Amino acid sequence: MVEIPTNSPTRICLVRHGETEWNAARRIQGQIDIGLNETGVAQARAAGRWLKGAGISALYSSDLKRAWTTAGEIGAALGLVPVAVPEMRERRYGVFEGLTYAEAQARFPDGYAAFEGRNADYDFENGESLRAMFARVTDKLQAIAALHPAQSVLVVLHGGVLDVINRFVRNNPLEMPRDFLIPNAGINWVSVRDGAWHLDSWGETGHLEPGALDELPS
C-alpha cells in the first residue's frame, strides 16, 4: 500500500457543461433547465476521454440537465457515477432568464448596467446576487474538498459558478472585471492544502474543437 503524504493537496477539476442551443444564441439560462446540443454532447465526451488518466476518484455535478448530462458522459469514460450537488447550480438571473443579453440590456437598462458593472448586491429582481451565489458555491466547494483529502475529484458546473470560484481561489474581489475565459467544456484545476487555495490551470481546451463559447458575449 502506497501512503499518501499528509501534506499532499486536494485537487479539484472543474469542468463547465457542454454547449447548449441557448449558449449558441447568447440566451441567458440561469436555472432554466436547458439540455445540451449535439456539439455539447461531443464536448462532454471529449472531456471524458481527456481526463481518463487524471486519477480522479469522485465525480460531482450540478443537477441542472446541461451539467448532469455532461457529468454522465465524463463519468462513463472514468467509470464514476456523478453525485448531485444543487449548490453548484448556475446563478438565478431572475427577470433576465430566457432573454438574450441584448434583450436584457434593452428591457432592463439599469439592471443590465448593474450586472455588467458587477454590482455584488444586484439580484435581478428576486434572482440571486453575486454575494449570495458566492456564499453557496464556495461553502460547497470547501465541503467537497474536506471530504477528499489528498485526492483528485471532479465537479461539473456552470459559467457563473466558475466565475466566482476563480475569484475565491485567487482572492480577488467579486467586483473586479473578469480577466479570464470560461469556455463550454473547458477544464480548470484548483487545489487546496492546509486551507490555502491555488489556481493550477484555467480554461484548458486542448481536447475540444476550436470555437468553444465563452460564458459571456464577446
C-alpha positions as CSV (number, residue, x, y, z in Angstrom):
1,M,0.0,0.0,0.0
2,V,1.3,3.4,-1.0
3,E,1.0,6.0,1.7
4,I,-0.1,9.5,0.6
5,P,1.8,12.2,2.4
6,T,-0.5,14.1,4.7
7,N,0.6,17.4,3.2
8,S,-0.5,16.4,-0.3
9,P,-3.0,18.9,-1.8
10,T,-6.6,18.0,-2.7
11,R,-7.0,18.8,-6.4
12,I,-10.4,19.7,-7.9
13,C,-11.0,19.6,-11.6
14,L,-13.8,22.0,-12.5
15,V,-15.5,21.4,-15.9
16,R,-18.1,23.7,-17.4
17,H,-21.0,21.9,-19.1
18,G,-21.0,21.4,-22.8
19,E,-22.7,23.8,-25.3
20,T,-26.5,24.3,-25.4
21,E,-28.6,25.9,-28.1
22,W,-29.1,28.8,-25.7
23,N,-25.4,29.2,-25.3
24,A,-25.1,29.4,-29.1
25,A,-28.0,32.0,-29.2
26,R,-26.4,34.0,-26.3
27,R,-29.6,33.5,-24.3
28,I,-29.4,33.7,-20.5
29,Q,-30.2,30.3,-19.0
30,G,-29.7,30.8,-15.3
31,Q,-31.6,27.9,-13.6
32,I,-33.9,27.2,-16.6
33,D,-33.2,23.6,-17.3
34,I,-31.8,23.5,-20.9
35,G,-30.2,20.4,-22.3
36,L,-27.0,20.0,-24.4
37,N,-27.0,20.3,-28.1
38,E,-25.0,17.9,-30.3
39,T,-21.9,19.9,-30.0
40,G,-22.3,19.9,-26.2
41,V,-22.6,16.1,-26.0
42,A,-19.4,15.8,-28.2
43,Q,-17.6,18.2,-26.0
44,A,-18.6,16.3,-22.9
45,R,-17.3,13.0,-24.4
46,A,-14.1,14.7,-25.4
47,A,-13.6,15.9,-21.8
48,G,-14.1,12.4,-20.5
49,R,-11.5,10.9,-22.9
50,W,-9.0,13.7,-22.0
51,L,-9.4,13.1,-18.2
52,K,-9.1,9.3,-18.3
53,G,-5.6,9.3,-16.8
54,A,-6.1,12.1,-14.3
55,G,-6.5,9.9,-11.3
56,I,-9.9,11.3,-10.4
57,S,-11.6,9.4,-7.6
58,A,-15.0,11.1,-7.3
59,L,-17.4,13.0,-9.6
60,Y,-19.9,15.7,-8.5
61,S,-22.3,17.8,-10.7
62,S,-24.9,20.4,-10.6
63,D,-28.2,18.8,-11.1
64,L,-29.3,21.0,-14.0
65,K,-29.6,18.9,-17.1
66,R,-26.8,20.6,-19.1
67,A,-24.3,19.9,-16.3
68,W,-25.8,16.5,-15.3
69,T,-25.6,15.1,-18.9
70,T,-22.0,16.4,-19.2
71,A,-21.2,14.6,-16.0
72,G,-22.8,11.4,-17.2
73,E,-20.7,11.4,-20.3
74,I,-17.5,12.1,-18.4
75,G,-18.4,9.5,-15.7
76,A,-18.9,6.9,-18.4
77,A,-15.3,7.4,-19.5
78,L,-13.9,7.5,-16.0
79,G,-16.0,4.7,-14.5
80,L,-17.6,7.0,-12.0
81,V,-21.2,7.8,-11.1
82,P,-21.9,11.5,-10.5
83,V,-23.3,12.8,-7.2
84,A,-25.7,15.7,-7.5
85,V,-24.8,19.0,-5.8
86,P,-27.6,21.5,-6.3
87,E,-25.4,24.1,-4.6
88,M,-23.3,24.2,-7.8
89,R,-26.3,25.3,-10.0
90,E,-25.9,28.4,-12.1
91,R,-26.8,31.8,-10.7
92,R,-30.6,32.7,-10.6
93,Y,-30.8,35.5,-13.1
94,G,-34.4,36.5,-12.2
95,V,-36.1,38.7,-14.9
96,F,-33.1,38.1,-17.2
97,E,-33.6,34.4,-17.6
98,G,-34.8,33.4,-21.1
99,L,-33.6,36.7,-22.7
100,T,-30.6,37.2,-24.9
101,Y,-28.0,39.6,-23.5
102,A,-29.1,42.2,-26.0
103,E,-32.8,41.8,-25.0
104,A,-31.9,42.1,-21.3
105,Q,-30.0,45.3,-21.9
106,A,-32.8,46.8,-23.9
107,R,-35.6,45.9,-21.4
108,F,-33.7,46.5,-18.2
109,P,-31.0,49.0,-18.9
110,D,-30.4,50.0,-15.3
111,G,-30.3,46.4,-14.1
112,Y,-28.1,45.4,-17.0
113,A,-25.7,48.2,-16.1
114,A,-25.6,46.8,-12.5
115,F,-25.0,43.3,-13.9
116,E,-22.3,44.4,-16.3
117,G,-20.7,46.6,-13.6
118,R,-20.6,43.6,-11.3
119,N,-22.7,45.1,-8.5
120,A,-22.3,42.3,-6.0
121,D,-25.7,43.0,-4.4
122,Y,-27.8,43.3,-7.5
123,D,-30.3,40.4,-7.6
124,F,-32.2,40.7,-11.0
125,E,-35.5,41.5,-9.1
126,N,-35.7,38.4,-6.9
127,G,-33.0,36.5,-8.7
128,E,-29.6,36.0,-6.9
129,S,-26.9,38.4,-6.1
130,L,-23.2,37.7,-6.7
131,R,-22.7,37.9,-3.0
132,A,-25.3,35.2,-2.2
133,M,-24.1,33.0,-5.0
134,F,-20.5,33.3,-3.8
135,A,-21.5,32.0,-0.4
136,R,-23.4,29.0,-1.5
137,V,-20.8,27.9,-4.1
138,T,-17.7,28.4,-2.0
139,D,-19.2,26.8,1.0
140,K,-19.9,23.6,-1.0
141,L,-16.5,23.7,-2.8
142,Q,-14.8,23.7,0.6
143,A,-17.1,20.9,1.9
144,I,-16.2,18.8,-1.2
145,A,-12.5,19.4,-0.6
146,A,-12.8,18.4,3.1
147,L,-14.4,15.1,2.0
148,H,-11.4,14.1,-0.2
149,P,-8.1,15.0,1.5
150,A,-5.1,14.4,-0.8
151,Q,-7.4,13.1,-3.6
152,S,-8.4,14.4,-7.1
153,V,-12.1,15.0,-7.7
154,L,-14.1,16.5,-10.5
155,V,-17.1,18.9,-10.4
156,V,-19.2,19.7,-13.4
157,L,-20.8,23.1,-13.1
158,H,-21.7,26.4,-14.9
159,G,-20.0,29.6,-16.2
160,G,-21.2,31.9,-13.5
161,V,-20.2,29.3,-10.8
162,L,-16.7,29.1,-12.3
163,D,-16.5,32.9,-12.3
164,V,-17.0,33.1,-8.5
165,I,-14.7,30.1,-7.8
166,N,-11.9,31.8,-9.8
167,R,-12.2,34.9,-7.7
168,F,-12.4,32.9,-4.5
169,V,-9.2,30.9,-5.3
170,R,-7.3,33.9,-6.4
171,N,-8.7,36.1,-3.5
172,N,-9.9,38.7,-6.0
173,P,-13.0,40.9,-5.3
174,L,-16.3,40.0,-6.9
175,E,-16.5,43.5,-8.4
176,M,-13.2,43.1,-10.4
177,P,-13.7,42.9,-14.2
178,R,-13.2,39.4,-15.5
179,D,-9.7,38.7,-16.8
180,F,-10.2,35.0,-17.8
181,L,-12.3,33.0,-20.2
182,I,-14.9,30.3,-19.3
183,P,-15.4,28.1,-22.4
184,N,-18.0,25.4,-22.7
185,A,-16.5,22.1,-21.5
186,G,-13.3,23.9,-20.6
187,I,-11.1,22.1,-17.9
188,N,-9.9,24.0,-14.9
189,W,-7.8,22.8,-12.0
190,V,-7.6,24.2,-8.5
191,S,-6.0,22.8,-5.4
192,V,-6.1,23.3,-1.6
193,R,-3.5,22.4,1.0
194,D,-3.7,23.4,4.7
195,G,-6.6,25.8,3.9
196,A,-4.6,27.6,1.2
197,W,-6.2,27.6,-2.3
198,H,-4.2,27.7,-5.6
199,L,-5.2,28.0,-9.2
200,D,-3.2,25.4,-11.1
201,S,-4.6,25.8,-14.6
202,W,-7.6,27.5,-16.3
203,G,-9.6,27.3,-19.4
204,E,-7.9,24.2,-21.0
205,T,-9.5,23.5,-24.4
206,G,-6.9,21.2,-26.0
207,H,-9.5,18.4,-26.0
208,L,-12.0,20.5,-27.9
209,E,-12.7,21.6,-31.5
210,P,-11.9,25.3,-32.0
211,G,-14.7,27.7,-31.1
212,A,-15.9,26.7,-27.6
213,L,-18.1,29.5,-26.4
214,D,-17.2,31.8,-23.5
215,E,-19.7,32.3,-20.7
216,L,-20.3,35.9,-21.7
217,P,-20.9,37.6,-25.1
218,S,-17.8,38.8,-26.8
